[in-house]
């Protein structure tokens, strides 16, 4: 197999074309170094990307335009032209049409990934309020991709400082307690453990679980969820051989730096884990969806309508998402090979997906 064929194919979805998605894609892929390590495949429209390329002044940057994944060329930024129609671009403005085409781009990338034609996908940000799904409510990329791939996804935020997964995601705070049960938490902890082993190559990950209430319930004085739901889940996971500790009061856990002693953290609700994460890793953190049959990452920010089209969007998180997608794809292949045939795999070349940067 040639060096060109060994480069992982990373699909990149357009996201909301009125947000920063097109800008960060163009700015990121204009660095020729990226294509030395992987083959980017953007799912978008030539007309949309040409509009942004000219507006941002990237006149020397060009995509290799193709009709399907089968025509992509290694060593170049490829663009699968997903539609021909002219779209009314209104930078910085939420539009239903932008949500519709964001989903079209996403669906095509998911299909290619599920068929093994892509090694991973990276999703540019979209606006959930602009996406309308027949007979369903769109709550974000994570749940949508989970439904499309018939799997149970786990949202993880990943950086060099912290890996954290919320047990409940996009639900009101008033509904968090009612959404908790021991079986659900066991499933979430097990999914986090599996992701650390399979996707991040941590053989014996040390996982912390947070409490729901102030002071983790203070022995039941401030709430019973810790005693009745969370601690039983932790104990069940320990019985299964996982290294799990908790449940910790969130304020002291993060404030004292105790989080640094763990490989991964399960928070009970969205903001409990994401506030400290974004405080530490706002510009370089990556959103990773564990528990899928495909690899999916995204930047840890939204459409940023307020700065869209101004040429000032920071690409660090998006760039990290691309490289992390390639690395996780490599880890999955390596760990699957080791489990299947340790001796045989040890004799195989491990050059695929290796990123010497």
N, C-alpha and C positions, 0 to 999 in steps of 0.2 A: 504494500500500500504506500502511495507517494506521500510526501510531506503535505502537499496541498489537500489530499483526501483525509488526512488525519485531523485537520483543523475542525473543531466543533462548529456546527451551524446553529447560530443563535437567532431565533425569530424575535423581532421587535415590533410591537403593535403601536399604532399611531396614537391611541388615546383621543382626547378631546382636541380637535384641530383648532379650536379657539383659545386653548390654553398654551402652556409652555412645552407641551409634548413635541411638536415639530421642531421647535428651536433647540431643545436639548438633544434630540436625535441628530440633527445636522451638526451641531457643534461637537458632539462626541465622536461621530463617525468621520469628521474631517481630519482627525488625527490618524495619520497613516500607520502609526505603531499598532493600533488596535487590530488591523487586518493582518498583521504578521502572526497573530496568535489565534485568531478565530475568524469565522465567516459570518458577518452580520447580514440578516435578511429582514428588511423592513416591509411590513404589510401596510400599505397606504395607497395614496394616489399620486401619480406623477405631477398632476396639476397643483395639488395642495403643497407638495414638497418643493416644487419649482417656485411657487409664489413666496414661500418662506425663505428659500435659498437666496433669491434675488433681493428680497426686502432686508435680509440680515447682512447682505454684502458678501456672501460666500460664492462668488461668481466662478471661482476655479474648481469648486467642489462638484462632483458629478456622481450620480448613482448609476449602477449597471441595472437597467430596467429589464424585467423579465415578466412573462405571463404566469409562470408557475415556479415552484421550488425546484423543479427538475432542470431549470435552465440557469441556476445561479452559478457564479464563478467565484472560486476561492481567491482570497487576496484582494477583494474589492467589496465596497459597500453595495449590496444588492437591494433592489426595490421590486417587490411583487406588486404590480399595478392592479389593485383590487376593484377599481371602478373607473369608468370613463367620464361620467357626468360632471358638469361644472357645479361647484358648490359655492354658496354665498358665505364667505369667511368673514366673521365679525369678531375680530380679536378681542379677547377679554370679556366676551358676552356669552352667557349660557344659552344654548339653542338645542331644541329637541333633535334637529337634523344632525348636530355634532354627536349626540349620544348614539343615534342610529348607526352612523358610520364608524364610530368607535367600536361598536359591537360587531359590525361586519368584519373589520380588521381582526378583532380578537377571535371570532369564530374560525376564520381561515387559518390563523396561526395554531389554534388548538387542534384543529383537524390534522394539520401537517405534523404536529408534535405527537399526536396519538398514533399516527401511522408510521412513526419512526423516521420521518423525513427531516425533523429538527431534533437537535439534542437538548434544547431548552428554549423557553420563551421569556422575554422581558417585556412587561407591559408599561407603556407610558400612562400617565394619570388621566383619568376621566372624571366627569362630574356625575355622581350617582343620580342626582335629581333630573338629569336630562335623558336618562335611559329608561325606556318603557319596554317591559317584557310581557308578551301575551300571557294572561292568566297567572301572573306571578309578580312579586315585588323585587326589584333589583336593589340589593343591599351592598353591592361592591364586587370587585373582581374575585375575591376569595370564594364566596358562596356560589357565584355564577360558574366559575371553573370547576368547583366541586360537583355541581349538578351536571355539567356537561361531561365530566369524566366519571360520573357515578362513584364518587369517593367522598370521604369525610376529611375535609381540609382542616389544617391547623395554621392559623396566622402566627408568624414569628417575625419579630424585629431583631435584626442582627447587625452588630458592629464589633469592632475590636474590644470595646468596653463591656458589652453586655449582649446576651441573647435572652429575649423574653417573649413569652406567648400568653395572650389573654385567654382564659377559659370561656368567657362570654365576650362577644365582640360588639356588634352594632345594635344594641338594645338599650332602652332607657334604664337609668340607674334604679328606678322604682321597680323594675322587673328582674333585676339581677338575682336577688335572693330566691325568688320563685323558680328561676331557671336552673338552680343548682340542685344536684343530687349526687350521691356517692358514685353511682355507676358512671355518670357523665364525667366526673372528675378523674376517675380511674382511667377512662378512655383517653382523656386529654393528656394526663401525665404519661401514659404509655406511648401516645403518639409523639410527644416531645422527646421521650427517651429514644424511640425508634429513629427519629430524625437526627438526633445527635450522633447515634451510632452509624446509621446508613449514609447520611448526607454530609455530616461534619467529621466523620471518622474518629469519634470519641468513644473508645472501647467501654469505659465505665463512667459515664457522665454523672456528675453530682448535681442533682436538681433540688431547687428550693421552691416551696409552695407558700404563697402569701395567705394571710387571713382576710376575711371580708370586713369585719368590724374594727372600730378603733381598739388598739391594744390586743388585736386578734381575739376579741370577745371578752378578755379579762376573766377567764375561767367561767364564762357564762353570764357574767354580770351585764355585759354590753351586747349580748347576742349569743344565740345558740348554734349558729351555722358551723362554727369551728368544731365544736364538740360533736354535733350530730351528723355532719356531712363531710367536712374537709379532712379532719383527722382520721376517720375511718377509711377514706380514700387513700390517704398517705400510707396507712398501715397495710392496706391490701396490696399496694404497689411494692412495699418493702418485702412482703411475703412472696412476691413474684420475682424477687432478686434485684429490683431496681434500687438505686441509691438515692433516696428521697428524704428530705428534711422539711420540717415546718410544724404548724403553720406560723409564719412570722408576721409581726405587725409591720405594715409597709413603711411607715414613717421612719422607724428606727433602723429597719433593714437597709434602706437606701441611704439614710442620713449618716449612718455610722460607717458606710462603705462595706458592710457585710456581704453585699451582693458580689463583691470581687472574689469571694471564696467559692463560688458556684459556677458550673459550666452553663447552666440554663435556669431560667426562672419561670414558674407559672403564676401569673397574676390572676386574680379572680374576675376582674372586669377591665374594660378597655383602658380607661385613663389611669388606673392604678399602676399599670406597667408602662404605658406609653409616655406619660409625663416625665418620669425620670430618664427613660431612654432618649427622648428627644432633647432633654436638657443636656445630655452628654454627647449625643450623636445626631444633631438635627440636620447637618449638611452632608454627612457621610454614611448614615445608616441605610440599611436595605430591608425592604419588606419581602420576606420569603414565605411561600405557601408550602408547608410540609403536608405529608399525607396524600399527595397526589401521585398518579402513575407517571406524570410528566414533571419536569423541573420548571418552576415559575418563580421569577423574582420581579421586583419593581422598585423604583426609587421611593424613599420614605417621605414623599411630599405630594401635594395635590396639584390641581391645574394652575394655581397661582395666577389667576386672571389679572391681578393688579400689576404684574410685571410682564405679562405675555407680550411678545413682539418687540420688546425693548432691547433685546440682546444682552440682558444682564443676568439671565437665569444661571444658577450654579449647577454644573454638570456632575459634581463629585458623586452624589448619591446614585445617579443614573449609570455613570461609569462603573462604580462599585457593583451595581446590580448586574451589569453585563459580565464582568469578570467572575462574580460569585456564581452566576448561573452556569458558566463554563466549568468552574471548579467543582460544583456540586454534581454536575453530570459526570465528571471524571471520577469523583468519589463513589458515586453509585455504581459505575461500571467496575471499578477496582474492587469494591467491597462485595459486589455480587459475584465476581470471579473468584475471590478468596473463599467465599462460602461454598460455592459450587465445587471447586477443585483447587484447594490451596497449593498443592504441589505443581499442578499443571500451570496455574496462573502465575506462579512465581517465576516460571521460565518464559513467560510472554513478555513482549516489549510493552513498556508502560508509557510510551511517548504520547499516546492520544490524550488530548486535552491539557497536557502539561503546559503551564504558563510561566515561562522564564522571564519574569519582569522584575 
